[in-house]
């Protein structure tokens, strides 16, 4: 869009602009299908951090991944 020109606009738009989104969806699908995901400390979650228009999880928040065995 005109508001965010990271990948261009109009005739000059980047043909690979959707590639990162598709890759991240694939990574998340793999993690959710093959791992049990949970918070390291149940019930306690540090607040998110807002940076301009981005919201990121607190860096001290930890998650545990345990590989599923089928």
N, CA, C and O atoms as a GROMACS GRO file, in nm:
protein
  280
    1UNK      N    1   0.084  -0.118   0.000
    1UNK     CA    2   0.000   0.000   0.000
    1UNK      C    3   0.088   0.124   0.000
    1UNK      O    4   0.209   0.116   0.022
    2UNK      N    5   0.029   0.236  -0.024
    2UNK     CA    6   0.102   0.362  -0.026
    2UNK      C    7   0.157   0.396   0.113
    2UNK      O    8   0.258   0.464   0.123
    3UNK      N    9   0.091   0.349   0.218
    3UNK     CA   10   0.134   0.380   0.355
    3UNK      C   11   0.260   0.305   0.396
    3UNK      O   12   0.337   0.354   0.479
    4UNK      N   13   0.283   0.188   0.340
    4UNK     CA   14   0.400   0.107   0.375
    4UNK      C   15   0.465   0.060   0.245
    4UNK      O   16   0.419  -0.035   0.182
    5UNK      N   17   0.572   0.127   0.206
    5UNK     CA   18   0.635   0.102   0.076
    5UNK      C   19   0.753   0.005   0.084
    5UNK      O   20   0.839   0.008  -0.004
    6UNK      N   21   0.758  -0.078   0.184
    6UNK     CA   22   0.868  -0.172   0.200
    6UNK      C   23   0.886  -0.260   0.077
    6UNK      O   24   0.998  -0.285   0.034
    7UNK      N   25   0.776  -0.308   0.020
    7UNK     CA   26   0.781  -0.397  -0.096
    7UNK      C   27   0.741  -0.327  -0.224
    7UNK      O   28   0.707  -0.395  -0.321
    8UNK      N   29   0.745  -0.196  -0.228
    8UNK     CA   30   0.710  -0.123  -0.349
    8UNK      C   31   0.560  -0.100  -0.359
    8UNK      O   32   0.484  -0.130  -0.267
    9UNK      N   33   0.520  -0.046  -0.475
    9UNK     CA   34   0.379  -0.013  -0.495
    9UNK      C   35   0.351  -0.005  -0.645
    9UNK      O   36   0.437   0.034  -0.724
   10UNK      N   37   0.230  -0.044  -0.681
   10UNK     CA   38   0.188  -0.030  -0.821
   10UNK      C   39   0.269  -0.118  -0.915
   10UNK      O   40   0.286  -0.237  -0.890
   11UNK      N   41   0.319  -0.059  -1.022
   11UNK     CA   42   0.396  -0.135  -1.122
   11UNK      C   43   0.528  -0.187  -1.066
   11UNK      O   44   0.585  -0.280  -1.122
   12UNK      N   45   0.577  -0.130  -0.958
   12UNK     CA   46   0.707  -0.167  -0.903
   12UNK      C   47   0.697  -0.254  -0.780
   12UNK      O   48   0.794  -0.267  -0.705
   13UNK      N   49   0.582  -0.314  -0.758
   13UNK     CA   50   0.565  -0.398  -0.639
   13UNK      C   51   0.651  -0.524  -0.652
   13UNK      O   52   0.665  -0.580  -0.760
   14UNK      N   53   0.707  -0.568  -0.541
   14UNK     CA   54   0.795  -0.684  -0.537
   14UNK      C   55   0.715  -0.813  -0.558
   14UNK      O   56   0.617  -0.836  -0.486
   15UNK      N   57   0.754  -0.897  -0.655
   15UNK     CA   58   0.679  -1.021  -0.676
   15UNK      C   59   0.696  -1.122  -0.561
   15UNK      O   60   0.614  -1.212  -0.548
   16UNK      N   61   0.798  -1.107  -0.479
   16UNK     CA   62   0.820  -1.200  -0.369
   16UNK      C   63   0.768  -1.149  -0.236
   16UNK      O   64   0.809  -1.199  -0.131
   17UNK      N   65   0.679  -1.051  -0.237
   17UNK     CA   66   0.633  -0.989  -0.112
   17UNK      C   67   0.556  -1.084  -0.022
   17UNK      O   68   0.548  -1.061   0.098
   18UNK      N   69   0.498  -1.190  -0.078
   18UNK     CA   70   0.421  -1.285   0.004
   18UNK      C   71   0.507  -1.402   0.052
   18UNK      O   72   0.463  -1.480   0.136
   19UNK      N   73   0.627  -1.417  -0.002
   19UNK     CA   74   0.714  -1.530   0.032
   19UNK      C   75   0.743  -1.540   0.182
   19UNK      O   76   0.730  -1.649   0.237
   20UNK      N   77   0.783  -1.431   0.250
   20UNK     CA   78   0.810  -1.444   0.394
   20UNK      C   79   0.688  -1.489   0.474
   20UNK      O   80   0.701  -1.566   0.570
   21UNK      N   81   0.571  -1.442   0.436
   21UNK     CA   82   0.449  -1.481   0.508
   21UNK      C   83   0.422  -1.630   0.492
   21UNK      O   84   0.388  -1.697   0.588
   22UNK      N   85   0.437  -1.680   0.371
   22UNK     CA   86   0.415  -1.823   0.345
   22UNK      C   87   0.518  -1.907   0.421
   22UNK      O   88   0.484  -2.011   0.476
   23UNK      N   89   0.643  -1.862   0.424
   23UNK     CA   90   0.747  -1.935   0.496
   23UNK      C   91   0.716  -1.941   0.646
   23UNK      O   92   0.729  -2.047   0.707
   24UNK      N   93   0.677  -1.829   0.705
   24UNK     CA   94   0.646  -1.827   0.848
   24UNK      C   95   0.525  -1.914   0.882
   24UNK      O   96   0.522  -1.978   0.986
   25UNK      N   97   0.426  -1.916   0.794
   25UNK     CA   98   0.311  -2.004   0.816
   25UNK      C   99   0.355  -2.150   0.815
   25UNK      O  100   0.306  -2.230   0.895
   26UNK      N  101   0.446  -2.185   0.725
   26UNK     CA  102   0.497  -2.322   0.719
   26UNK      C  103   0.575  -2.359   0.844
   26UNK      O  104   0.561  -2.470   0.896
   27UNK      N  105   0.657  -2.267   0.893
   27UNK     CA  106   0.735  -2.291   1.014
   27UNK      C  107   0.641  -2.310   1.134
   27UNK      O  108   0.659  -2.403   1.213
   28UNK      N  109   0.542  -2.222   1.147
   28UNK     CA  110   0.448  -2.232   1.259
   28UNK      C  111   0.366  -2.361   1.251
   28UNK      O  112   0.342  -2.425   1.354
   29UNK      N  113   0.324  -2.400   1.132
   29UNK     CA  114   0.248  -2.524   1.116
   29UNK      C  115   0.334  -2.643   1.159
   29UNK      O  116   0.285  -2.733   1.227
   30UNK      N  117   0.460  -2.644   1.120
   30UNK     CA  118   0.551  -2.753   1.157
   30UNK      C  119   0.567  -2.760   1.309
   30UNK      O  120   0.560  -2.868   1.368
   31UNK      N  121   0.588  -2.646   1.373
   31UNK     CA  122   0.605  -2.644   1.519
   31UNK      C  123   0.479  -2.692   1.589
   31UNK      O  124   0.486  -2.775   1.680
   32UNK      N  125   0.363  -2.642   1.547
   32UNK     CA  126   0.239  -2.678   1.615
   32UNK      C  127   0.200  -2.824   1.592
   32UNK      O  128   0.135  -2.884   1.678
   33UNK      N  129   0.238  -2.882   1.479
   33UNK     CA  130   0.206  -3.022   1.451
   33UNK      C  131   0.302  -3.120   1.518
   33UNK      O  132   0.264  -3.232   1.551
   34UNK      N  133   0.427  -3.078   1.540
   34UNK     CA  134   0.529  -3.170   1.587
   34UNK      C  135   0.578  -3.147   1.730
   34UNK      O  136   0.657  -3.226   1.782
   35UNK      N  137   0.532  -3.041   1.795
   35UNK     CA  138   0.579  -3.009   1.929
   35UNK      C  139   0.462  -2.972   2.019
   35UNK      O  140   0.362  -2.917   1.974
   36UNK      N  141   0.476  -3.004   2.148
   36UNK     CA  142   0.386  -2.952   2.250
   36UNK      C  143   0.446  -2.820   2.296
   36UNK      O  144   0.563  -2.814   2.333
   37UNK      N  145   0.366  -2.714   2.292
   37UNK     CA  146   0.414  -2.580   2.326
   37UNK      C  147   0.340  -2.533   2.451
   37UNK      O  148   0.218  -2.540   2.459
   38UNK      N  149   0.417  -2.485   2.550
   38UNK     CA  150   0.354  -2.429   2.670
   38UNK      C  151   0.447  -2.326   2.733
   38UNK      O  152   0.566  -2.321   2.703
   39UNK      N  153   0.389  -2.244   2.820
   39UNK     CA  154   0.468  -2.144   2.892
   39UNK      C  155   0.554  -2.214   2.996
   39UNK      O  156   0.513  -2.314   3.054
   40UNK      N  157   0.672  -2.160   3.020
   40UNK     CA  158   0.761  -2.220   3.119
   40UNK      C  159   0.700  -2.210   3.258
   40UNK      O  160   0.706  -2.306   3.335
   41UNK      N  161   0.642  -2.097   3.291
   41UNK     CA  162   0.575  -2.079   3.420
   41UNK      C  163   0.428  -2.060   3.392
   41UNK      O  164   0.388  -1.958   3.335
   42UNK      N  165   0.346  -2.156   3.431
   42UNK     CA  166   0.203  -2.150   3.403
   42UNK      C  167   0.137  -2.032   3.472
   42UNK      O  168   0.166  -2.004   3.589
   43UNK      N  169   0.051  -1.963   3.402
   43UNK     CA  170  -0.029  -1.856   3.459
   43UNK      C  171   0.040  -1.722   3.472
   43UNK      O  172  -0.027  -1.622   3.500
   44UNK      N  173   0.171  -1.715   3.451
   44UNK     CA  174   0.243  -1.589   3.461
   44UNK      C  175   0.297  -1.554   3.323
   44UNK      O  176   0.372  -1.631   3.263
   45UNK      N  177   0.258  -1.437   3.273
   45UNK     CA  178   0.303  -1.396   3.141
   45UNK      C  179   0.348  -1.251   3.149
   45UNK      O  180   0.269  -1.164   3.185
   46UNK      N  181   0.475  -1.223   3.116
   46UNK     CA  182   0.521  -1.084   3.118
   46UNK      C  183   0.444  -1.002   3.014
   46UNK      O  184   0.401  -1.057   2.912
   47UNK      N  185   0.426  -0.873   3.037
   47UNK     CA  186   0.352  -0.790   2.942
   47UNK      C  187   0.427  -0.775   2.809
   47UNK      O  188   0.550  -0.778   2.805
   48UNK      N  189   0.350  -0.759   2.701
   48UNK     CA  190   0.410  -0.735   2.570
   48UNK      C  191   0.478  -0.600   2.567
   48UNK      O  192   0.452  -0.513   2.651
   49UNK      N  193   0.567  -0.582   2.470
   49UNK     CA  194   0.637  -0.456   2.450
   49UNK      C  195   0.588  -0.394   2.320
   49UNK      O  196   0.584  -0.462   2.217
   50UNK      N  197   0.550  -0.267   2.324
   50UNK     CA  198   0.505  -0.196   2.204
   50UNK      C  199   0.618  -0.109   2.151
   50UNK      O  200   0.673  -0.026   2.223
   51UNK      N  201   0.653  -0.130   2.025
   51UNK     CA  202   0.753  -0.049   1.957
   51UNK      C  203   0.690   0.009   1.831
   51UNK      O  204   0.676  -0.059   1.730
   52UNK      N  205   0.652   0.134   1.840
   52UNK     CA  206   0.587   0.205   1.731
   52UNK      C  207   0.462   0.131   1.689
   52UNK      O  208   0.364   0.131   1.764
   53UNK      N  209   0.460   0.066   1.572
   53UNK     CA  210   0.340  -0.006   1.529
   53UNK      C  211   0.352  -0.156   1.550
   53UNK      O  212   0.264  -0.232   1.508
   54UNK      N  213   0.458  -0.199   1.615
   54UNK     CA  214   0.482  -0.341   1.637
   54UNK      C  215   0.460  -0.376   1.783
   54UNK      O  216   0.491  -0.296   1.872
   55UNK      N  217   0.408  -0.494   1.808
   55UNK     CA  218   0.394  -0.546   1.944
   55UNK      C  219   0.471  -0.678   1.949
   55UNK      O  220   0.444  -0.769   1.870
   56UNK      N  221   0.566  -0.686   2.040
   56UNK     CA  222   0.648  -0.807   2.050
   56UNK      C  223   0.635  -0.866   2.190
   56UNK      O  224   0.608  -0.793   2.285
   57UNK      N  225   0.653  -0.997   2.202
   57UNK     CA  226   0.649  -1.058   2.335
   57UNK      C  227   0.769  -1.011   2.418
   57UNK      O  228   0.874  -0.976   2.364
   58UNK      N  229   0.752  -1.012   2.547
   58UNK     CA  230   0.860  -0.972   2.638
   58UNK      C  231   0.977  -1.070   2.622
   58UNK      O  232   0.954  -1.191   2.620
   59UNK      N  233   1.101  -1.020   2.612
   59UNK     CA  234   1.216  -1.109   2.591
   59UNK      C  235   1.241  -1.207   2.705
   59UNK      O  236   1.306  -1.310   2.684
   60UNK      N  237   1.192  -1.178   2.825
   60UNK     CA  238   1.213  -1.269   2.938
   60UNK      C  239   1.106  -1.377   2.946
   60UNK      O  240   1.118  -1.469   3.027
   61UNK      N  241   1.002  -1.367   2.866
   61UNK     CA  242   0.901  -1.472   2.862
   61UNK      C  243   0.957  -1.596   2.796
   61UNK      O  244   1.018  -1.587   2.689
   62UNK      N  245   0.939  -1.709   2.855
   62UNK     CA  246   0.997  -1.835   2.804
   62UNK      C  247   0.886  -1.933   2.767
   62UNK      O  248   0.783  -1.939   2.833
   63UNK      N  249   0.910  -2.009   2.660
   63UNK     CA  250   0.820  -2.116   2.624
   63UNK      C  251   0.898  -2.246   2.621
   63UNK      O  252   1.020  -2.247   2.600
   64UNK      N  253   0.829  -2.355   2.642
   64UNK     CA  254   0.892  -2.486   2.638
   64UNK      C  255   0.837  -2.563   2.519
   64UNK      O  256   0.716  -2.566   2.496
   65UNK      N  257   0.926  -2.623   2.444
   65UNK     CA  258   0.888  -2.707   2.331
   65UNK      C  259   0.928  -2.850   2.364
   65UNK      O  260   1.043  -2.875   2.401
   66UNK      N  261   0.835  -2.942   2.350
   66UNK     CA  262   0.866  -3.084   2.371
   66UNK      C  263   0.822  -3.158   2.246
   66UNK      O  264   0.705  -3.152   2.206
   67UNK      N  265   0.916  -3.229   2.185
   67UNK     CA  266   0.886  -3.301   2.061
   67UNK      C  267   0.783  -3.409   2.088
   67UNK      O  268   0.794  -3.484   2.186
   68UNK      N  269   0.685  -3.416   2.002
   68UNK     CA  270   0.582  -3.520   2.013
   68UNK      C  271   0.635  -3.650   1.952
   68UNK      O  272   0.701  -3.648   1.848
   69UNK      N  273   0.606  -3.760   2.017
   69UNK     CA  274   0.645  -3.891   1.965
   69UNK      C  275   0.517  -3.965   1.929
   69UNK      O  276   0.435  -3.995   2.016
   70UNK      N  277   0.503  -3.995   1.804
   70UNK     CA  278   0.381  -4.061   1.756
   70UNK      C  279   0.395  -4.210   1.758
   70UNK      O  280   0.302  -4.282   1.722
   0.00000   0.00000   0.00000
